[in-house]
């Protein structure tokens, strides 16, 4: 029976390697060693883990679904996820642990670590100071166990998270006092993941045009290599690689933004001239940069360049102004989040903002859901958590925090459920459940006093 090594790549011009997605023909060997092995489903497909972060809490009344465990309806904020409802677990009543700084600081530090903040120099809004988190984050614990077979043990991407290295804009930790910085530029991320090219400069130059031409040559040579490989693939794998190469081409084209022109049809035959690269820090570019980063993360997972990724929209105390979403929004997100519940106009605008984040998550899940894998899709073998450093922004509270899980982690979790918890249930239990879902047999996670075991009823 034919098999194909997971290390197989397509060779582009100059020997540049373009990774392939996980194919059925690769899985036949893996299935033999998958039983009990961290990072693999029972079918032999690789498991993947993704963190999706948005800041400043939510509007609980507009976030909470209605109904019961298996008979429930998505709320207004979560409604954009309707097409993925069958793959969701929405969790209410779990208390996010943390401490050692102001509300945003300890929320950000404890969100993925389940730990306190250490002492440190970062001034909080309460006038006190705090440092980095006192432990590893759940994404990095998972990456330690399942990330050794891929080019990147994990991939951290952000959208306008700021350049300051402080506990307001770091959520991943490789250990105590060891924050992992995210990459905020999709240009740098693209070249790091797909080819080692030099990113575009600050304006249209001859070098920029050469860069576009060079990338086109690489992809052209890779397609020639695919013609040879294609003879060894079944119909399902051929469709997957075709879609994969098309998506890489489209993503590269979107990163190479041509200058608009009013010239006649003959100009379309000329090599497009690059305009200035997208300003990734400009407020109005927030949605575009977000989609590019989501596309890159999804492609890196599909290429098996990594199996652990994070997408950090803005930062703790994120101040993006969502004027491009609604012309009536003229204040920053964080500023608005401090308004009282009695200010109906602000509540409505914050609801719109959180629903927009729900739309972004749905967009990202679309990528995973369209990649066939075994008898299902890549989403079936992935676990995505949408989290926030706060439950409610104007209270700086972390009790009854908002959590959405997407994907079944290779069948480890049942889905299409609304799980409601009562009492003091620490979110460390949820973090441990996610670690276990990746096949890692840990019995506790984060601060031991805050972990009672896996979250009851989730698995």
C-alpha positions in Angstrom: 0.0 0.0 0.0 1.4 3.4 -1.0 2.2 5.8 1.8 3.7 9.3 1.9 5.9 10.8 4.5 4.5 13.6 6.5 7.8 15.5 5.7 7.0 15.6 2.0 7.0 19.1 0.6 6.6 20.8 -2.8 9.8 22.3 -4.1 9.4 25.8 -5.5 12.0 27.9 -7.3 15.4 28.0 -5.6 14.5 25.0 -3.5 12.0 26.9 -1.4 9.8 24.3 0.4 6.0 24.6 0.5 4.5 22.4 3.1 1.6 20.1 2.3 -1.6 19.8 4.3 -2.1 16.5 6.2 -3.2 14.0 3.6 -5.0 10.6 4.0 -2.0 8.9 2.3 0.2 10.2 5.2 -2.2 9.0 7.9 -1.9 5.3 7.2 1.4 4.9 9.0 0.4 7.3 11.8 -2.7 5.3 12.6 -0.5 2.4 13.8 1.2 4.5 16.5 -1.7 6.9 17.3 -3.3 4.9 20.1 -2.5 6.6 23.4 -0.1 9.0 21.7 -0.5 12.7 22.6 -1.6 14.9 19.7 -3.4 12.3 17.6 -7.0 11.3 17.3 -8.2 7.7 17.4 -8.3 7.8 13.5 -4.7 8.9 13.3 -5.3 12.5 12.3 -3.2 15.1 14.2 -5.0 17.2 16.8 -4.7 21.0 16.9 -5.3 23.7 19.4 -6.1 27.4 18.9 -6.7 30.3 21.2 -8.9 33.1 20.0 -8.8 36.2 22.2 -10.9 39.4 22.4 -10.7 42.0 25.2 -12.6 44.1 27.7 -15.3 41.6 28.7 -18.7 41.1 27.2 -22.4 42.0 27.7 -23.7 38.9 29.6 -27.3 39.5 28.8 -26.6 39.5 25.1 -24.0 36.7 25.3 -25.8 34.1 27.3 -27.7 31.5 25.2 -31.1 30.3 26.1 -32.3 26.8 26.7 -30.8 23.7 28.2 -27.8 21.4 27.6 -28.9 19.8 24.3 -31.8 22.1 23.5 -30.4 25.6 23.2 -30.4 28.7 21.1 -27.5 31.0 20.4 -27.7 34.5 21.8 -27.5 37.8 19.8 -23.7 38.0 20.3 -23.1 34.4 19.4 -25.6 34.3 16.5 -22.9 34.7 13.8 -21.7 31.2 14.9 -25.0 29.6 13.9 -23.5 27.7 10.9 -21.0 26.1 13.3 -23.4 25.5 16.2 -23.2 21.7 15.8 -19.4 22.0 16.6 -19.7 24.3 19.7 -19.6 24.0 23.4 -20.7 27.2 25.1 -19.7 27.3 28.8 -21.3 29.5 31.4 -20.7 29.7 35.2 -17.0 29.1 35.3 -14.9 31.6 37.3 -11.6 32.7 35.8 -8.8 32.6 38.3 -6.0 35.1 38.7 -4.5 37.7 41.0 -1.6 40.0 41.7 -2.5 43.0 39.6 -5.5 45.1 38.5 -8.5 43.5 36.9 -7.2 43.5 33.4 -3.6 42.5 34.4 -4.5 39.5 36.5 -7.3 38.5 34.0 -4.7 38.5 31.2 -2.1 36.7 33.2 -4.4 34.1 34.6 -6.6 33.5 31.6 -4.5 30.8 30.0 -2.2 30.0 32.9 -4.5 29.6 35.9 -1.8 31.3 38.0 -1.2 34.5 39.9 1.0 37.3 38.6 4.4 37.6 40.1 5.6 40.9 41.5 7.0 43.2 38.9 7.3 46.7 37.4 4.1 47.1 35.4 1.8 49.9 36.7 -1.8 48.9 36.8 -5.0 51.0 36.7 -5.3 50.6 40.5 -2.0 52.3 41.1 -0.2 49.1 42.1 2.4 47.1 40.2 2.6 43.5 39.0 4.8 41.4 36.8 4.5 38.3 34.5 2.4 35.2 35.2 3.7 32.5 37.5 3.4 29.5 35.2 3.0 28.1 31.7 -0.1 28.8 29.6 -2.3 26.1 28.3 -1.3 26.6 24.7 2.3 26.3 25.5 1.8 23.2 27.7 0.0 21.6 24.7 2.7 22.8 22.3 5.4 21.1 24.5 3.6 17.8 24.1 2.4 17.9 20.5 4.5 20.5 18.7 7.8 18.6 18.3 6.9 17.2 14.8 6.2 20.5 13.2 8.4 23.4 12.0 6.9 25.7 14.6 6.1 24.3 18.0 3.5 27.1 18.2 2.5 30.2 16.3 1.4 33.4 18.1 -0.2 36.1 16.0 -1.8 39.4 17.1 -3.8 42.2 15.6 -2.8 45.7 16.9 -1.7 44.4 20.3 0.8 47.2 20.7 4.6 47.1 20.9 5.1 47.4 24.6 6.3 44.2 26.2 4.2 44.1 29.3 1.6 42.0 31.1 -1.3 43.9 29.3 -0.4 42.5 25.9 1.0 39.0 26.6 -1.2 35.9 27.2 1.1 33.0 26.3 3.8 31.9 28.7 6.4 29.1 28.3 6.9 29.2 32.1 7.0 31.5 35.1 8.2 35.0 34.0 8.6 33.7 30.4 6.0 35.5 28.2 5.8 34.6 24.5 5.5 37.6 22.2 3.1 37.5 19.3 3.8 38.6 15.7 1.6 41.6 14.7 2.7 41.9 11.0 1.1 39.5 8.5 3.9 40.3 6.1 6.5 39.1 8.5 4.4 36.1 9.5 3.8 35.1 5.8 7.5 35.1 5.0 8.4 33.3 8.2 5.8 30.5 7.5 6.0 30.2 3.7 9.4 31.1 2.3 12.0 33.2 4.0 11.6 36.2 1.7 12.2 39.7 2.7 9.0 41.5 3.6 8.0 44.6 1.5 9.5 47.9 2.4 7.7 51.2 3.0 6.8 52.0 -0.6 6.6 50.8 -4.2 10.2 50.0 -5.3 11.8 47.9 -7.9 12.7 45.5 -5.1 9.0 45.2 -4.2 8.2 44.2 -7.8 11.0 41.7 -7.8 9.6 40.2 -4.6 6.2 39.6 -6.2 7.9 38.1 -9.3 10.0 35.9 -7.1 7.0 34.6 -5.1 5.2 33.9 -8.4 8.2 31.8 -9.6 8.3 29.9 -6.4 4.6 29.0 -6.7 4.9 28.2 -10.3 7.8 25.7 -9.7 5.8 24.2 -6.8 2.9 23.5 -9.2 5.3 21.6 -11.5 6.4 19.5 -8.5 2.7 18.9 -7.7 2.1 17.4 -11.2 4.5 14.6 -10.3 3.1 14.1 -6.8 -0.5 14.1 -8.1 -0.1 10.7 -9.7 0.3 9.2 -6.2 -2.7 10.8 -4.7 -6.3 9.7 -4.4 -9.1 11.9 -5.4 -9.7 13.3 -1.9 -6.0 14.2 -1.4 -5.8 15.8 -4.9 -8.8 18.0 -4.0 -7.1 19.0 -0.7 -3.8 19.9 -2.3 -5.5 21.8 -5.1 -7.5 23.9 -2.5 -4.3 24.3 -0.5 -2.2 25.8 -3.3 -5.1 28.0 -4.4 -5.5 29.4 -0.9 -1.7 30.1 -0.7 -1.9 32.0 -4.0 -4.9 34.0 -2.9 -3.3 34.9 0.4 0.0 36.0 -1.2 -2.0 38.1 -3.7 -3.8 39.8 -0.8 -0.6 40.6 0.9 0.8 42.2 -2.3 -1.6 45.1 -2.7 -1.6 46.5 -6.2 -2.0 50.3 -6.7 -5.4 51.2 -8.1 -5.3 52.3 -11.7 -7.8 53.8 -14.2 -5.8 52.6 -17.2 -7.4 50.7 -20.1 -7.5 46.9 -20.5 -4.0 46.6 -21.9 -2.5 47.7 -18.6 -3.8 44.4 -17.0 -1.0 42.6 -18.9 1.7 44.5 -17.0 3.4 43.4 -13.8 1.3 45.0 -11.0 3.0 47.8 -9.1 3.0 47.4 -5.3 1.5 50.1 -3.3 2.7 50.9 0.2 2.3 47.9 2.5 -0.8 48.0 4.7 -0.2 49.9 7.9 -0.9 47.2 10.4 -1.2 49.8 13.2 -3.9 52.0 11.6 -7.2 51.7 13.4 -9.3 51.4 10.2 -7.1 48.5 9.0 -8.0 46.4 12.1 -10.5 44.2 10.2 -8.3 43.6 7.2 -5.2 42.7 9.3 -7.4 40.5 11.4 -8.5 38.5 8.4 -5.0 38.2 7.1 -3.7 36.9 10.4 -6.6 34.4 10.6 -5.9 33.2 7.1 -2.2 32.7 8.0 -3.0 30.8 11.1 -5.4 28.6 9.3 -2.9 28.0 6.5 -0.1 27.2 8.9 -2.4 24.6 10.6 -3.4 23.2 7.2 0.2 22.9 6.1 1.1 21.2 9.3 3.6 23.9 9.9 2.2 24.0 13.5 -0.5 22.4 15.5 -0.9 25.1 18.1 -1.7 28.7 17.3 -3.1 31.8 19.0 -4.9 34.9 17.6 -4.9 37.9 19.9 -7.2 40.6 18.8 -6.0 43.9 20.3 -4.8 43.5 23.9 -6.0 43.7 27.4 -7.4 47.2 27.7 -7.7 47.2 23.9 -8.6 50.6 22.7 -9.5 50.0 19.1 -12.3 52.4 17.8 -14.9 50.4 15.9 -16.0 53.3 13.7 -15.6 51.2 10.6 -18.2 48.9 12.1 -20.7 51.6 13.1 -20.3 55.3 12.3 -21.8 56.1 15.7 -18.9 54.4 17.5 -16.5 57.2 18.2 -14.9 56.1 21.4 -12.3 53.3 22.0 -13.5 49.9 23.0 -11.9 50.0 26.5 -13.3 53.4 27.3 -16.8 52.3 26.4 -16.5 49.2 28.4 -16.4 51.2 31.6 -19.9 52.8 31.0 -22.7 51.8 33.3 -25.3 49.2 32.4 -27.9 51.9 32.4 -26.4 53.6 29.3 -28.4 51.8 26.7 -26.5 53.4 23.7 -23.2 52.0 25.0 -24.6 48.6 25.8 -25.9 48.4 22.2 -22.5 49.4 20.8 -20.6 46.9 22.9 -23.0 44.2 21.8 -22.3 45.1 18.2 -18.5 44.9 18.9 -18.7 41.5 20.6 -21.0 40.2 17.8 -18.3 41.3 15.4 -15.7 39.2 17.2 -18.2 36.3 16.9 -18.2 36.9 13.2 -14.4 36.8 13.0 -14.4 33.5 14.9 -17.0 32.1 12.5 -14.8 33.2 9.6 -11.8 31.4 11.1 -13.8 28.2 11.7 -14.9 28.3 8.1 -11.3 27.7 7.1 -11.0 24.6 9.2 -14.4 23.3 8.3 -13.7 23.3 4.6 -10.5 21.1 4.8 -11.5 17.5 4.5 -9.7 15.1 6.9 -10.5 11.4 7.2 -14.3 11.0 7.4 -14.7 14.6 8.6 -12.9 18.0 8.5 -9.9 19.6 10.1 -12.4 21.3 12.5 -13.4 17.9 13.9 -9.7 17.3 14.9 -9.2 20.8 16.3 -10.1 22.5 19.6 -10.5 26.3 19.5 -11.2 28.4 22.6 -12.6 31.9 22.5 -11.7 33.7 25.7 -11.5 37.1 27.3 -9.5 38.6 30.2 -12.7 39.8 31.8 -16.3 38.6 32.2 -17.8 42.1 32.5 -15.8 45.1 31.5 -17.3 47.8 33.8 -17.0 45.6 36.9 -13.6 44.2 36.0 -15.1 40.9 37.1 -13.9 37.4 36.2 -16.7 35.3 37.7 -19.0 33.6 35.1 -16.5 34.2 32.4 -17.5 33.8 28.8 -16.0 30.7 27.1 -16.8 29.2 23.7 -15.2 26.0 22.5 -15.3 25.0 18.9 -14.3 21.6 17.4 -14.4 18.2 18.9 -10.7 17.5 19.5 -10.9 14.3 17.4 -14.1 13.2 19.1 -12.9 13.8 22.7 -15.8 16.2 23.3 -19.4 16.0 22.4 -20.6 19.2 20.8 -23.7 21.3 20.1 -24.1 21.9 23.9 -24.7 24.7 26.3 -23.1 23.8 29.6 -24.2 25.8 32.6 -22.3 25.6 36.0 -23.3 26.8 39.4 -21.2 27.5 42.4 -17.5 28.3 42.5 -16.1 26.4 39.6 -12.5 27.4 38.8 -11.5 27.8 35.1 -8.4 25.8 35.8 -10.7 22.7 35.5 -11.5 23.8 31.9 -7.8 24.4 31.2 -7.0 20.9 32.4 -9.8 19.4 30.3 -8.3 21.0 27.2 -4.9 19.6 28.0 -6.4 16.1 28.4 -8.3 16.5 25.1 -5.0 16.7 23.3 -4.0 13.3 24.8 -1.8 14.7 27.6 -2.5 12.8 30.8 -1.9 15.7 33.3 -3.9 15.6 36.5 -3.7 19.3 37.4 -3.1 22.6 35.7 -2.0 26.0 37.0 -2.2 26.9 40.7 -2.9 23.6 42.4 -5.4 25.2 44.9 -7.5 26.3 41.9 -7.7 23.0 40.1 -10.2 20.3 41.2 -9.7 18.1 38.1 -11.2 18.1 34.6 -14.4 20.2 34.1 -17.3 18.0 35.0 -19.5 17.0 32.1 -17.4 18.5 29.3 -15.7 15.3 28.1 
